[in-house]
């Protein structure tokens, strides 16, 4: 009933003389718009440039989230080397594409060499080798921080960015090699300092680790096993349970604190014939199979990555387990609550000639996650 009344008022407002709206003080206009349902407001953003910019206005978002019962949107963000100052966003709440400019910090705007590396709870982490720094941004809060590399040259095999659920504090993890050994570096935003710990004397797979219950988990190259790193005390360990038999490749995914998942290709001679999904049981002593990718989907996915499984990566996004490939602009995802597999189609904003360098991220805007 209330939503119908709002829709009616919106129709009436469209008939009003634009000169009347233009004379309203900006804070009054924002206050009126903040009472709209989220779906209605997002439809309204396409009618006016000013309304469109409100989605990234901290003052408006604060009013909107306090007056509206609707959940603010979360996005799948697509990054590519040829995108400059903007990225396509897929709104997973409303199944629609958007192409919003991202108002980065002045440091990023003037640095064409900046590369988006990772996103965590509303924070975006960029690398700028020219400044020997990482740049942490929150585009909603319009805040940024420059974090100098812990060493020079800034070579690292692994980088992880972990922030608290509300995003108030965060940590950066780097693993750098020095000859046969490696060193782990951890940056803590609470004290704005890097700490140095011992690394490993063997290799890890060159993919981001997965944060789960205070630990970072990594998959090693064959023979596959799971190593973990404690972000507070800097200690390494190994998960003492066997991985499923017949793995050709394996990736980890976690929701952060409740569930740890394993995605793997099953086959022989380095060729995956099927793909399965497992979940670590509550006691943490064995993997439980919970899903298998349908045959038609696995055929498409295997043909897409050309059996180069080092290009395959995965991540968690709002009850979705996303499986991607650097040379393919689509996402294969598993909806955990429904136990169903789906394809997210290619973004209509992408030029046809782009064929590699695609990188997807989970982007959940946070208003108060200051850098």
C-alpha positions, 0 to 999 in steps of 0.5 A, a space after each residue: 500500500 505504501 509503495 503504491 502511494 509512493 509510485 503515485 506520488 512519483 508519477 505526479 512529480 513527473 508532471 510537475 514543472 521542472 522549474 519547481 524542482 530546480 528551486 528546491 534546496 538540495 538537502 530538501 530534494 535529497 530528503 524527499 528522494 530518500 523515502 523512495 523504495 530502492 527499486 524506484 530510486 534506481 529507475 529514477 537515476 537514469 532520468 537525471 545526472 544529478 540523481 545518478 550521482 546520489 548513489 555515491 553520495 555519503 550524505 544521501 546514502 546515510 539518509 536513504 539507508 536510515 529511511 528506507 527498508 530496502 537493502 543497498 545494492 551490491 555489485 559484481 565489478 568487472 575490471 580490464 586494463 583498457 577501462 579507465 576511471 570506470 568499470 561495468 557493475 552488475 547489480 546482483 539485487 536487481 539483475 541489471 548492468 550499470 556503467 558508473 564512473 568511479 570517483 577515485 582519489 586525486 592520486 589515482 586520477 593522476 596515475 594512469 599506471 594504477 591497477 585494481 588488485 582486490 576489493 574487500 568490504 567496500 575498500 578498493 586496493 590499487 597498486 601504483 609502482 610509480 609511487 612505490 605504494 598501494 592506494 586504499 580507497 572507499 568511493 562512497 566515503 570519498 576517502 583514500 590512503 597511500 600505503 608505501 610498499 614494505 620493500 623495494 623492488 615491490 615484487 610479490 607472489 601473493 597479495 591479500 586484502 582483508 577488512 572487517 565486515 563493517 570495514 573499519 579496519 583492514 590488513 594487507 598480506 604480501 608474500 615475497 620471495 628471496 631466493 629459495 625462501 620467502 618473507 611474509 609482510 602484514 600491514 595493519 590499518 590500526 597502527 599503519 605499520 608493516 610487520 615481517 614474518 617468516 615465509 615458506 620454503 616451498 611454493 604456493 599457487 599464485 592465487 589469492 588466499 581465502 580468509 576464514 576464521 582469522 586465517 588465510 588459506 592457500 592451495 599449493 601446486 601439485 601434490 595439492 594441499 591446503 596451507 594456512 597463515 595466522 594474520 595475528 601471530 604470523 604462524 604457518 600451518 597445514 590443514 591435516 585432511 586429505 583433499 578429494 581424489 582425482 583433482 586436476 586443479 583446485 580453488 578455495 572460497 569462503 564467506 569469511 567466518 562460517 563456511 569454507 568451500 573447495 572447487 575442483 576439476 576432476 580428471 586425468 592427464 591434466 584434463 578436467 572431465 568434471 567439476 565438483 564443489 565441496 564444503 568443509 564440515 563443521 568439525 573441519 575434518 573432511 570435505 563433503 560434496 555438495 554440488 556438481 557442475 552440469 555437463 553442458 556447463 563444464 564443457 563450455 567452461 573447459 573450452 573457455 579456459 583452454 585447459 589452462 587452469 592457472 587462469 581460473 579463479 573464484 570468489 564469494 559474493 553475497 551467497 554466490 560462489 563465482 568461478 571465472 577465467 581471466 580470458 573470458 568475460 562471463 561468470 559461472 556461479 553457484 547459488 548456495 541457498 538454492 543449490 543451483 548453477 547459472 551463467 552471468 552473461 557477457 556485459 553488453 558494454 564490452 567491445 567484441 575485440 576484448 578477449 583477455 585480461 578480465 577480472 571480476 570482484 565482489 563489491 559491496 559498498 560500505 558508507 563508513 569504511 574509511 580508508 
